[in-house]
Amino acid sequence: MLNIFMRADTLINRDLFIAFKKSLFLLHKSAEHTVVKDTDLTLAQLDVLMTVYALGSTSQQLVAEMLQNTQASVSRQVSILLRKKLISRTQNLKNKREYTLVPTTLGIDCARASMNILDVHFEKVFSVVPRDERKKMTRHFQSVMKHIKSIQGADPKIFARMELCEKTMRENLKKL
């Protein structure tokens, strides 16, 4: 009898994973379409711009770390943002191999406009879920992420740094 319940739980977990994966894919695609249409930025470019904006003056390495992306990928996005004059880059005087990224006035305006565009888009997308349920879903996913961190045996220093950066980013994004 226990096997029947374990099988049912297994199927529920698989269904949850598949639903989350499909939802994330569709949410990403719809957000990207909305942002590209209105700002001519991809979500990858916007992620880098928003991270630079939220952290203020930051290194390319920290942006890559925050976005959990490779240096090469972030470097490509930075090059595009530099060409579009949305960020500026200066060489670190203490370490000639490191550059400091700062959003330009145009970049700040673009970040604000993009966040407004996404806020409207996400309100439409999530309007099918009551507001209190959205808060519960957020808490549940945060619990799952915390649990994954604990069972993966990840370096607590890395997560502490990421959480500090995320806190800074959230505070700065509230100002938009």
Buried (B, 14 or more C-beta within 10 A) or exposed (E): EEEEEEEEEEEEEEEEEEEEEEEEEEBEEBBBEBBBEBBEBBBBBBBBBBBBBBBEEBBBEBBBBBBEBEEEEBBBBBEBBBEBEBBBBEEEEEEEEEBBBBBBEEBBEBBEBBBEBBEEBBEEBBEEEEEEEEEEEEEEEEEEEEEEBEEEEEEEEEBEBBEEBEEBBEEBEEEB
